[in-house]
Amino acid sequence: MDRRTTGARWRPRGGAGGVRLVTLADGAERGVRALEFRTGSGLAFEVLVDRAMDLGAAEHAGRAFGWHSRTGVRHPGLHEHADEDGLSWLRSFTGLLVTGGLDHTLFGGSVESAGYRYPPRETVRHGLHGRVANIPASLHGYGSTWEGDRCVLWAEGAVRQAAVFGENLTLTRRIEADLGGNEIRLVDTVHNPAFEPMPHMFLYHINLGWPLLDEGARFVAPVERTVWQSDSVASQGVDPLVFPPPIPGFVEQVYEHELTSGTAAIVNERLGLAVSVHWSQDEFPCFFEWLNLRAGNYAVGLEPSTHHVGGEAAARADGSMTWLEPGGVAHLPHGVPRGGALNHVDAHHHLRHPAAHPQPWLDQPAPAPIRRPFTVRDLRLATLGTRVTCTVLVQAVGSAAETEQLLALSDPLVAGVVGWADLTTPELDLARLRGTRLVGLRHGVQSEPDSRWLCRPDVRAGLRVVAAAGLTFDLLIRPDQFDAALEAVRAVPELTFVLDHLGKPPIASGETEPWASRLRSLAREPNVVAKLSGLVTEASWPQWTVADLRPYADVALSSFGPARLMYGSDWPVCLLAGTYGEVYSVADALTAHLTAAERSAIFGGTAERVCGLSHGAQSPP
């Protein structure tokens, strides 16, 4: 709803959602200020103002996903940093987010402190993950604000970590969530107000618990390789990808993974619930997975970090330690994807109903894994852990009956349909489909024996009817049909053509020509856009890598530009070569070097403009 419509029905901190400041009043948490966020979508979470504005309890539609440990929330006045040989941090370790830093993270130990120029203090001794998580914040403000027709719930505060003859750093944290949204956004800025350089390390310990974490829940991330693991991995051998139920006596397992992009998720398909985390790898190049599967203490941690597992001593030794110069600032956006878009669009997927709409190619041996029905529920489960909140459903068979069935779907996840109609019929009439979710048409040109099918007069006449109806036309073509496609594009300039799967490049062979030259010729025509889709199934599956796909994506980016490219999964066909999450992560990795605006175009803006989509947030998150 827009601002006026919402304002007629809602007041800040009213029934639909808002932010409320409370003070906890019992036990070890007594005196801790907390901000209670409710977005109205079912998302609710706590901001613990007196615990560095970290996040405490969190739930969606009554289902908790933030970890609540046996320590509970503990007042920072009870914390003794040097207790228990630096491990006293574990006595306050609870909640969805615990921040590590600001001058130290990871394991404790002593480092030299000559830079502080205080002779009695030759070294500084650090505890586990540093001091910041147990320092109260100065609350600058909280409430709601309108940005156009989007209502943003927000809170902002600052944490000062300082000592005479010691470190002097300030963390300013802003937390946002949209009214009606399913996302928590953090933007952190660390400032050195001192007159000498300050050491700086930072880590987000994001902790997920039951019922999101349960037997069968999965860890999903674009892991390139695992560069380190704790000794307990070899002795216990518990799977870090699919989790077991709680295990008595379990010893924590920790992994440092090298990721191709800054994203990770925990997915519980049984609950239809997932939590995904997105960050900038420019600021957080390292990532840890923490398994604490012990009975009574059941949790998994996702940990973007500025430094590797060796910690501060190793970083100082190898020169990778971060030093903030006087007046220096480190900007640490977190929970905001590098593309900046809050919602992503999957512009190309299918549903399958083999009994009602058979497809002969599925009877071959290779497609056996997808020779079954695929429904919208299956799609929702597949998109868990991604930022996809809106899709374009594409026809799979040349059947008006299938198109009618697709248009009859009422699920809000599907915002548009690319259907089928017989372009060769003289009485082609698309007026009856106005007012539906139909955004375009497609014909399986790749299956036509005639390589010049698109040049037939009756087909050209049909394409003009499509243009007159304000629809797009998807080009699903073979390599030998590029020339005919180019002629059709030039013959019907009033029609927007959408090239599916980048015209199916020969990725498995590693060759780029003549495909690249043909693609560039199509891209020169202003009425053509393309889908960054279907690449994994053109590669050697399942052995493909991101590096195999990159040359072809780069040609498309340089030819069309982000404003004429749109992301598509090609699910469930993509399952022949990789999971939905893997395909999504590949697209993220292939576009990671682009600006926020360029990525926003590929992951939503282009599809919204070309297809005229209007969508809201998907539920559940």
VONULUM-15877 format. One record per residue (C-alpha): x, y, z; chain. Coordinates in Angstrom, 1 decimal, decimal comma. Layout:
! residues N
- X|Y|Z|A
...
! end
This chain:
! residues 621
- 0,0|0,0|0,0|A
- 1,1|3,6|-0,6|A
- 1,7|6,1|2,2|A
- -1,8|7,6|2,1|A
- -3,5|4,3|2,1|A
- -1,3|2,9|4,9|A
- -1,7|6,1|7,0|A
- -5,5|5,7|6,9|A
- -5,1|2,3|8,6|A
- -2,0|2,4|10,7|A
- -0,1|4,5|13,2|A
- 3,5|4,0|14,3|A
- 3,8|1,3|17,0|A
- 0,2|0,4|16,1|A
- -1,3|-2,9|15,2|A
- 0,4|-3,5|11,9|A
- 4,0|-3,0|13,2|A
- 6,4|-0,5|14,6|A
- 9,3|0,0|17,1|A
- 8,9|0,1|20,9|A
- 11,6|0,8|23,5|A
- 11,3|-1,4|26,7|A
- 13,5|-2,1|29,6|A
- 14,0|-5,7|30,7|A
- 13,4|-6,1|34,4|A
- 14,2|-9,5|35,9|A
- 17,3|-11,6|36,6|A
- 20,6|-11,1|34,8|A
- 18,9|-9,1|32,1|A
- 17,5|-6,5|34,5|A
- 18,1|-3,0|33,3|A
- 18,9|-3,9|29,6|A
- 17,1|-1,6|27,2|A
- 15,6|-3,3|24,2|A
- 13,9|-2,1|21,0|A
- 11,1|-4,4|19,8|A
- 10,6|-4,3|16,0|A
- 7,5|-5,7|14,4|A
- 7,2|-5,3|10,6|A
- 3,6|-6,6|10,3|A
- 4,6|-9,5|8,0|A
- 5,3|-11,8|10,9|A
- 8,9|-10,7|11,3|A
- 9,7|-9,6|14,9|A
- 13,0|-9,1|16,6|A
- 14,8|-7,4|19,5|A
- 17,6|-4,8|19,3|A
- 19,6|-5,0|22,6|A
- 20,6|-1,4|23,0|A
- 22,8|-2,1|26,1|A
- 24,5|-4,9|24,3|A
- 26,1|-2,9|21,4|A
- 22,7|-2,8|19,7|A
- 23,1|-6,5|18,8|A
- 20,0|-8,6|17,9|A
- 18,4|-10,8|20,5|A
- 15,2|-12,9|20,0|A
- 13,9|-13,1|16,4|A
- 10,9|-14,9|14,9|A
- 8,7|-15,1|11,9|A
- 5,0|-15,9|12,2|A
- 5,6|-17,1|15,7|A
- 8,5|-19,4|14,7|A
- 11,8|-18,5|16,3|A
- 15,0|-18,5|14,3|A
- 17,4|-16,5|16,5|A
- 19,3|-18,6|19,0|A
- 18,5|-18,2|22,7|A
- 21,3|-19,8|24,7|A
- 21,2|-21,0|28,2|A
- 22,9|-17,7|29,4|A
- 19,9|-15,6|28,4|A
- 20,4|-11,8|27,9|A
- 23,0|-10,7|30,5|A
- 23,5|-7,1|31,7|A
- 26,9|-5,8|30,5|A
- 27,6|-4,6|34,1|A
- 28,0|-8,3|35,1|A
- 30,7|-8,9|32,4|A
- 34,3|-9,3|33,4|A
- 36,3|-9,3|30,2|A
- 39,5|-10,9|31,7|A
- 37,7|-13,7|33,5|A
- 38,3|-17,4|32,7|A
- 41,4|-16,7|30,7|A
- 39,5|-14,6|28,1|A
- 36,5|-17,0|27,7|A
- 34,1|-15,1|29,8|A
- 32,5|-13,8|26,6|A
- 30,7|-17,2|26,5|A
- 28,7|-16,2|29,6|A
- 26,9|-13,5|27,6|A
- 26,8|-15,4|24,3|A
- 23,1|-15,4|23,0|A
- 20,9|-13,9|20,4|A
- 20,5|-13,7|16,6|A
- 23,6|-11,4|16,3|A
- 26,6|-11,0|18,5|A
- 29,3|-8,6|17,2|A
- 33,0|-9,3|17,5|A
- 35,5|-6,4|17,6|A
- 36,3|-3,6|17,4|A
- 40,0|-4,0|17,8|A
- 40,1|-7,8|18,1|A
- 38,1|-10,9|17,0|A
- 38,5|-14,6|17,1|A
- 40,6|-16,4|19,7|A
- 42,2|-14,5|22,6|A
- 45,8|-13,8|23,3|A
- 48,4|-11,1|23,8|A
- 49,8|-8,7|21,2|A
- 52,3|-5,9|21,6|A
- 51,0|-2,4|22,2|A
- 53,9|-0,1|21,5|A
- 51,6|2,0|19,4|A
- 49,7|3,2|22,5|A
- 53,0|4,8|23,8|A
- 52,5|3,8|27,5|A
- 55,6|2,0|28,8|A
- 53,8|0,1|31,7|A
- 51,6|-1,5|29,0|A
- 53,9|-3,5|26,8|A
- 51,1|-5,9|25,6|A
- 47,3|-6,0|25,3|A
- 45,5|-9,2|26,3|A
- 42,3|-9,9|24,4|A
- 39,5|-12,3|25,2|A
- 37,5|-14,3|22,7|A
- 35,9|-12,0|20,0|A
- 36,9|-8,8|21,7|A
- 35,0|-6,3|24,0|A
- 32,4|-4,5|21,9|A
- 29,4|-7,0|22,4|A
- 29,3|-6,1|26,1|A
- 29,3|-2,3|25,8|A
- 26,1|-0,3|26,0|A
- 25,2|2,0|23,1|A
- 24,1|5,6|23,2|A
- 20,7|5,5|21,5|A
- 20,5|8,3|18,9|A
- 16,9|7,6|18,0|A
- 14,3|5,1|16,7|A
- 11,0|5,2|14,9|A
- 9,5|5,1|11,4|A
- 10,1|7,2|8,3|A
- 8,7|7,2|4,8|A
- 10,9|6,9|1,7|A
- 8,4|7,5|-1,1|A
- 5,7|4,9|-0,5|A
- 8,0|2,6|1,6|A
- 7,8|2,9|5,3|A
- 11,1|2,1|7,0|A
- 11,3|1,2|10,7|A
- 14,7|2,2|12,1|A
- 17,0|2,6|15,1|A
- 20,4|4,1|15,3|A
- 23,0|4,3|18,1|A
- 26,7|4,5|18,8|A
- 29,1|2,3|20,9|A
- 32,4|3,8|22,1|A
- 35,2|1,3|22,9|A
- 38,0|3,3|24,4|A
- 40,7|3,3|27,1|A
- 43,3|5,8|28,3|A
- 46,5|4,7|26,6|A
- 44,6|2,2|24,6|A
- 42,2|1,7|21,7|A
- 39,8|4,5|20,8|A
- 37,1|3,4|18,3|A
- 33,4|4,2|17,7|A
- 30,8|1,9|16,1|A
- 27,7|3,7|14,7|A
- 25,0|1,2|13,9|A
- 21,8|1,7|12,0|A
- 19,2|-1,0|11,8|A
- 16,3|-1,0|9,4|A
- 13,3|-3,1|8,4|A
- 10,5|-2,2|6,1|A
- 6,9|-2,2|7,2|A
- 5,4|-5,3|5,6|A
- 8,9|-6,7|4,9|A
- 10,9|-9,8|5,8|A
- 14,4|-8,3|5,9|A
- 16,6|-6,9|8,6|A
- 19,3|-4,4|7,4|A
- 22,4|-3,3|9,3|A
- 24,7|-0,6|8,3|A
- 27,8|-0,2|10,6|A
- 30,4|2,4|10,5|A
- 33,6|2,2|12,6|A
- 35,4|5,5|13,2|A
- 38,8|6,3|14,7|A
- 38,5|9,6|16,5|A
- 42,0|9,4|17,9|A
- 45,2|11,0|16,7|A
- 47,1|7,7|16,0|A
- 46,4|4,6|14,0|A
- 44,1|2,0|15,6|A
- 43,9|-1,8|15,0|A
- 40,6|-2,9|13,7|A
- 38,9|-6,3|13,3|A
- 35,2|-7,1|12,9|A
- 33,0|-10,2|12,9|A
- 29,3|-10,8|12,8|A
- 28,3|-13,9|14,8|A
- 24,8|-14,7|13,4|A
- 23,3|-17,5|15,4|A
- 20,3|-19,6|14,3|A
- 18,4|-22,0|16,5|A
- 15,4|-24,3|16,8|A
- 12,9|-24,6|15,2|A
- 14,6|-23,3|12,1|A
- 17,6|-25,4|13,0|A
- 16,4|-29,0|13,2|A
- 17,1|-32,4|11,7|A
- 17,2|-32,2|7,9|A
- 17,8|-28,4|7,8|A
- 20,5|-27,4|5,3|A
- 23,4|-25,0|5,1|A
- 23,4|-23,3|1,6|A
- 26,3|-21,2|0,4|A
- 28,5|-20,8|-2,7|A
- 31,5|-22,6|-1,2|A
- 34,5|-22,6|-3,5|A
- 36,6|-24,5|-1,0|A
- 37,1|-25,0|2,7|A
- 40,5|-23,6|3,8|A
- 40,4|-24,6|7,4|A
- 38,5|-26,8|9,8|A
- 38,7|-27,6|13,5|A
- 40,2|-30,9|14,7|A
- 36,7|-32,0|15,9|A
- 35,6|-32,4|12,2|A
- 37,9|-35,3|11,7|A
- 37,1|-37,0|15,0|A
- 33,3|-36,5|14,7|A
- 32,7|-36,2|11,0|A
- 29,2|-34,6|11,4|A
- 27,9|-33,3|8,0|A
- 28,2|-29,5|7,8|A
- 25,6|-29,3|5,0|A
- 22,6|-31,3|6,3|A
- 22,2|-31,1|10,0|A
- 21,4|-34,0|12,4|A
- 19,2|-33,7|15,6|A
- 20,9|-32,5|18,8|A
- 23,8|-34,8|19,8|A
- 24,8|-35,2|23,5|A
- 28,4|-34,3|24,1|A
- 28,9|-32,8|20,7|A
- 32,2|-30,8|20,3|A
- 31,8|-27,6|18,2|A
- 32,9|-27,9|14,6|A
- 34,2|-24,8|12,9|A
- 35,0|-24,3|9,2|A
- 36,5|-21,4|7,3|A
- 35,0|-21,5|3,8|A
- 36,1|-19,5|0,8|A
- 32,9|-18,3|-1,0|A
- 32,3|-17,1|-4,5|A
- 29,9|-14,4|-3,2|A
- 28,8|-13,0|0,1|A
- 25,7|-15,0|0,8|A
- 24,8|-17,9|3,1|A
- 21,5|-19,4|4,4|A
- 20,0|-22,0|6,6|A
- 17,0|-23,7|5,0|A
- 14,3|-25,8|6,7|A
- 12,1|-27,2|3,9|A
- 9,8|-29,0|6,3|A
- 8,8|-25,7|7,9|A
- 9,0|-23,8|4,7|A
- 11,3|-21,3|6,5|A
- 14,8|-20,0|5,7|A
- 17,1|-17,3|6,8|A
- 19,6|-15,9|4,4|A
- 22,5|-13,5|5,1|A
- 24,0|-11,2|2,5|A
- 27,1|-9,1|2,9|A
- 29,8|-7,3|0,9|A
- 33,0|-9,4|0,4|A
- 34,9|-6,2|-0,1|A
- 34,5|-5,5|3,6|A
- 34,1|-9,1|4,8|A
- 36,4|-11,4|2,7|A
- 36,3|-14,3|5,2|A
- 33,5|-16,5|6,4|A
- 33,1|-19,1|9,1|A
- 30,5|-21,8|9,7|A
- 30,0|-22,7|13,3|A
- 28,3|-25,9|14,3|A
- 27,2|-26,2|17,9|A
- 24,9|-29,2|17,7|A
- 25,2|-30,3|21,4|A
- 21,9|-31,3|23,0|A
- 20,6|-28,4|25,1|A
- 22,8|-25,9|23,3|A
- 21,7|-26,4|19,7|A
- 22,8|-23,7|17,2|A
- 24,5|-22,9|13,9|A
- 26,5|-19,7|13,3|A
- 27,1|-17,9|10,1|A
- 30,1|-15,5|10,5|A
- 31,3|-13,0|7,9|A
- 34,7|-11,7|9,1|A
- 37,3|-9,1|8,2|A
- 40,1|-11,6|9,0|A
- 41,1|-15,2|8,7|A
- 41,0|-17,8|11,4|A
- 44,6|-17,2|12,5|A
- 43,4|-14,0|14,2|A
- 45,2|-10,9|15,2|A
- 48,7|-12,2|15,8|A
- 48,7|-13,9|12,4|A
- 47,3|-10,8|10,7|A
- 50,0|-8,6|12,3|A
- 52,6|-11,1|11,2|A
- 51,6|-11,4|7,6|A
- 50,6|-7,7|7,1|A
- 46,9|-8,2|6,6|A
- 45,9|-6,5|9,9|A
- 43,6|-3,5|9,4|A
- 44,8|-0,2|10,8|A
- 42,4|2,8|10,8|A
- 44,3|6,0|10,4|A
- 43,4|9,0|12,5|A
- 39,9|10,1|11,5|A
- 39,6|7,0|9,4|A
- 36,3|5,2|8,8|A
- 35,4|1,6|7,9|A
- 32,0|1,3|6,3|A
- 30,5|-2,2|7,0|A
- 27,1|-2,7|5,3|A
- 25,5|-6,0|6,3|A
- 22,3|-7,7|5,6|A
- 22,1|-5,5|2,4|A
- 22,9|-7,4|-0,8|A
- 25,7|-6,0|-2,9|A
- 23,1|-5,3|-5,5|A
- 21,2|-3,1|-3,2|A
- 17,8|-4,3|-4,4|A
- 15,5|-5,5|-1,5|A
- 13,7|-8,0|-3,7|A
- 14,9|-10,1|-6,6|A
- 12,9|-11,3|-9,6|A
- 13,4|-14,7|-11,2|A
- 12,4|-13,9|-14,8|A
- 12,4|-17,4|-16,1|A
- 11,1|-20,6|-14,6|A
- 8,6|-23,3|-15,4|A
- 6,0|-25,6|-13,7|A
- 5,5|-29,1|-14,8|A
- 2,4|-31,2|-15,1|A
- 3,5|-34,2|-17,1|A
- 0,2|-36,1|-17,0|A
- -1,8|-33,1|-18,3|A
- 0,9|-31,6|-20,6|A
- 3,4|-34,2|-21,7|A
- 6,8|-33,2|-23,1|A
- 8,5|-35,9|-25,3|A
- 12,0|-34,7|-24,5|A
- 11,5|-35,7|-20,9|A
- 11,2|-39,4|-22,0|A
- 14,9|-39,5|-22,8|A
- 17,3|-40,9|-20,2|A
- 19,1|-37,7|-19,2|A
- 16,1|-35,7|-17,9|A
- 15,0|-38,4|-15,5|A
- 15,6|-36,2|-12,4|A
- 12,9|-33,8|-13,5|A
- 10,5|-36,3|-14,9|A
- 7,8|-35,5|-12,3|A
- 5,4|-32,7|-11,4|A
- 6,8|-29,4|-10,2|A
- 4,3|-27,1|-8,4|A
- 4,4|-23,5|-7,0|A
- 4,9|-25,1|-3,6|A
- 8,1|-26,8|-4,9|A
- 9,2|-23,4|-6,3|A
- 8,7|-21,7|-2,9|A
- 10,8|-24,3|-1,2|A
- 13,5|-24,0|-3,9|A
- 13,7|-20,2|-3,5|A
- 14,1|-20,4|0,3|A
- 17,4|-18,9|1,2|A
- 17,5|-16,5|-1,8|A
- 16,2|-13,0|-2,2|A
- 13,7|-14,0|-4,9|A
- 10,2|-12,6|-4,0|A
- 8,7|-12,4|-7,5|A
- 8,8|-14,6|-10,6|A
- 7,9|-14,8|-14,2|A
- 6,4|-18,2|-15,1|A
- 7,2|-19,4|-18,7|A
- 5,2|-21,9|-20,8|A
- 6,8|-25,3|-21,3|A
- 4,5|-26,8|-24,0|A
- 2,9|-25,3|-27,1|A
- -0,6|-25,5|-25,7|A
- -3,3|-22,9|-25,1|A
- -4,6|-25,2|-22,4|A
- -1,4|-25,0|-20,4|A
- -1,3|-21,2|-20,8|A
- -4,9|-21,0|-19,4|A
- -3,8|-23,1|-16,5|A
- -0,8|-21,0|-15,7|A
- -2,9|-17,8|-15,9|A
- -5,4|-19,3|-13,4|A
- -2,7|-19,6|-10,7|A
- -3,4|-17,2|-7,8|A
- -0,1|-17,5|-5,9|A
- 1,4|-14,0|-5,3|A
- 4,9|-15,3|-5,9|A
- 4,1|-15,5|-9,6|A
- 3,8|-11,9|-10,9|A
- 3,8|-12,6|-14,6|A
- 3,3|-15,4|-17,2|A
- 4,9|-15,9|-20,6|A
- 2,4|-18,1|-22,4|A
- 1,9|-19,6|-25,8|A
- -0,4|-18,9|-28,7|A
- -0,4|-20,1|-32,3|A
- 1,3|-17,2|-34,2|A
- 0,4|-18,8|-37,5|A
- -3,4|-18,6|-37,1|A
- -4,9|-15,8|-39,2|A
- -7,5|-15,0|-36,6|A
- -5,0|-14,6|-33,7|A
- -6,8|-12,5|-31,0|A
- -5,0|-11,7|-27,8|A
- -7,5|-9,0|-26,6|A
- -9,3|-11,6|-24,4|A
- -6,2|-12,0|-22,3|A
- -5,9|-8,3|-21,3|A
- -6,2|-7,8|-17,6|A
- -4,5|-11,2|-16,8|A
- -0,9|-11,7|-15,7|A
- 0,2|-12,5|-19,3|A
- 3,3|-10,4|-20,0|A
- 4,5|-12,2|-23,1|A
- 4,4|-15,1|-25,5|A
- 6,9|-17,8|-26,4|A
- 7,1|-20,5|-29,1|A
- 9,6|-23,3|-29,1|A
- 11,4|-22,1|-32,2|A
- 14,3|-24,3|-31,4|A
- 12,1|-27,4|-32,1|A
- 11,0|-26,2|-35,6|A
- 12,8|-28,1|-38,4|A
- 12,8|-24,9|-40,5|A
- 15,7|-22,7|-39,4|A
- 13,9|-19,7|-41,0|A
- 10,6|-20,3|-39,3|A
- 10,7|-16,8|-37,8|A
- 10,8|-15,4|-41,4|A
- 7,5|-16,9|-42,5|A
- 4,9|-14,3|-43,4|A
- 2,2|-15,8|-41,2|A
- 4,7|-15,8|-38,2|A
- 5,6|-12,2|-38,9|A
- 1,9|-11,3|-38,9|A
- 1,5|-13,0|-35,6|A
- 4,4|-11,2|-34,1|A
- 2,8|-7,9|-35,0|A
- -0,4|-8,9|-33,2|A
- 1,8|-9,7|-30,1|A
- 3,3|-6,2|-30,3|A
- -0,1|-4,6|-30,7|A
- -1,3|-6,3|-27,6|A
- 1,6|-4,8|-25,6|A
- 3,3|-8,1|-24,9|A
- 6,9|-9,3|-25,4|A
- 8,1|-12,3|-27,3|A
- 10,7|-14,8|-26,0|A
- 13,2|-16,1|-28,5|A
- 14,0|-19,7|-27,8|A
- 16,4|-20,5|-30,6|A
- 19,2|-22,8|-31,8|A
- 22,6|-21,4|-33,0|A
- 21,6|-21,9|-36,6|A
- 18,5|-19,7|-36,1|A
- 20,3|-16,5|-35,1|A
- 20,2|-15,0|-38,5|A
- 16,4|-15,6|-38,9|A
- 15,9|-14,1|-35,4|A
- 17,8|-11,0|-36,4|A
- 15,7|-10,6|-39,5|A
- 12,5|-10,9|-37,4|A
- 13,8|-8,4|-34,8|A
- 14,4|-5,9|-37,6|A
- 11,1|-6,6|-39,3|A
- 9,0|-6,0|-36,2|A
- 10,8|-3,1|-34,4|A
- 7,7|-2,2|-32,3|A
- 8,0|-5,6|-30,5|A
- 10,3|-6,3|-27,6|A
- 12,1|-9,6|-28,1|A
- 13,6|-11,4|-25,1|A
- 16,5|-13,8|-25,9|A
- 16,2|-16,9|-23,6|A
- 19,3|-18,4|-22,1|A
- 21,7|-16,1|-24,1|A
- 20,9|-18,1|-27,2|A
- 22,4|-21,3|-25,7|A
- 26,1|-20,7|-25,9|A
- 28,4|-23,8|-26,4|A
- 29,8|-23,7|-22,8|A
- 30,6|-27,4|-22,6|A
- 33,0|-27,1|-25,6|A
- 34,6|-24,0|-24,3|A
- 34,2|-22,2|-27,6|A
- 32,8|-18,7|-27,9|A
- 32,6|-18,2|-31,7|A
- 30,5|-17,9|-33,7|A
- 28,0|-17,6|-30,8|A
- 29,6|-14,3|-29,4|A
- 29,5|-12,5|-32,8|A
- 25,9|-13,6|-33,3|A
- 24,9|-12,4|-29,8|A
- 26,5|-9,0|-30,4|A
- 24,6|-8,6|-33,6|A
- 21,3|-9,2|-31,8|A
- 22,3|-6,9|-29,0|A
- 22,8|-4,0|-31,4|A
- 19,1|-4,0|-32,0|A
- 17,4|-1,7|-29,4|A
- 14,3|-3,9|-29,1|A
- 16,1|-7,0|-27,8|A
- 16,8|-7,8|-24,2|A
- 18,3|-11,1|-22,8|A
- 17,9|-13,5|-19,9|A
- 21,0|-14,5|-17,9|A
- 19,6|-18,0|-17,6|A
- 20,0|-21,6|-18,6|A
- 23,8|-21,4|-18,5|A
- 24,5|-24,4|-16,2|A
- 22,7|-26,8|-18,4|A
- 24,7|-25,7|-21,4|A
- 27,9|-26,5|-19,5|A
- 29,3|-30,0|-18,6|A
- 27,1|-31,1|-15,8|A
- 27,6|-31,6|-13,0|A
- 31,3|-30,7|-13,3|A
- 30,9|-27,1|-14,3|A
- 32,5|-24,2|-12,4|A
- 31,8|-20,5|-12,2|A
- 35,0|-20,0|-14,2|A
- 33,5|-22,1|-17,1|A
- 30,4|-19,7|-17,3|A
- 32,2|-16,4|-16,8|A
- 33,4|-15,8|-20,4|A
- 29,9|-16,1|-21,7|A
- 28,3|-13,9|-19,1|A
- 31,0|-11,3|-19,7|A
- 30,1|-11,3|-23,5|A
- 26,5|-10,8|-22,6|A
- 27,2|-8,0|-20,1|A
- 29,4|-6,1|-22,6|A
- 26,9|-6,6|-25,4|A
- 23,6|-5,9|-23,7|A
- 24,6|-4,0|-20,5|A
- 22,8|-4,6|-17,2|A
- 19,8|-2,5|-18,2|A
- 19,0|-5,1|-20,9|A
- 19,7|-8,2|-18,9|A
- 17,6|-10,1|-16,4|A
- 18,2|-13,0|-14,1|A
- 16,4|-16,3|-14,6|A
- 16,9|-19,6|-12,9|A
- 15,3|-21,9|-15,6|A
- 14,1|-24,0|-12,7|A
- 13,3|-27,0|-12,7|A
- 15,4|-27,7|-15,9|A
- 18,4|-26,3|-14,0|A
- 18,2|-29,2|-11,5|A
- 19,9|-31,4|-14,2|A
- 23,1|-29,4|-13,4|A
- 22,6|-27,8|-10,0|A
- 20,2|-26,7|-7,3|A
- 18,2|-23,5|-7,4|A
- 20,4|-22,1|-4,7|A
- 23,6|-22,9|-6,7|A
- 22,2|-21,3|-9,9|A
- 21,2|-18,2|-7,9|A
- 24,7|-18,0|-6,3|A
- 26,3|-18,4|-9,7|A
- 24,4|-15,3|-11,0|A
- 25,4|-13,4|-7,9|A
- 29,1|-14,4|-8,5|A
- 29,0|-13,5|-12,2|A
- 27,7|-10,0|-11,4|A
- 29,7|-9,4|-8,2|A
- 32,0|-6,8|-9,9|A
- 29,1|-4,6|-11,0|A
- 27,7|-1,5|-9,2|A
- 24,7|-1,7|-6,9|A
- 22,5|-0,1|-9,6|A
- 23,7|-2,4|-12,3|A
- 23,0|-5,5|-10,1|A
- 19,6|-4,1|-9,2|A
- 18,7|-4,0|-12,9|A
- 19,8|-7,6|-13,6|A
- 18,1|-9,0|-10,5|A
- 14,8|-7,1|-10,9|A
- 14,8|-3,7|-12,5|A
- 15,0|-4,9|-16,1|A
- 12,3|-7,5|-15,7|A
- 10,0|-5,1|-13,9|A
- 10,4|-2,5|-16,7|A
- 10,2|-4,9|-19,7|A
- 7,4|-7,1|-18,3|A
- 5,5|-4,4|-16,4|A
- 5,7|-6,3|-13,1|A
- 4,3|-5,2|-9,9|A
- 5,0|-7,3|-6,8|A
- 5,2|-7,4|-3,1|A
- 7,2|-9,4|-0,6|A
- 7,0|-13,2|-0,6|A
- 5,9|-14,9|2,6|A
- 7,4|-16,7|4,3|A
- 10,9|-15,1|4,3|A
! end
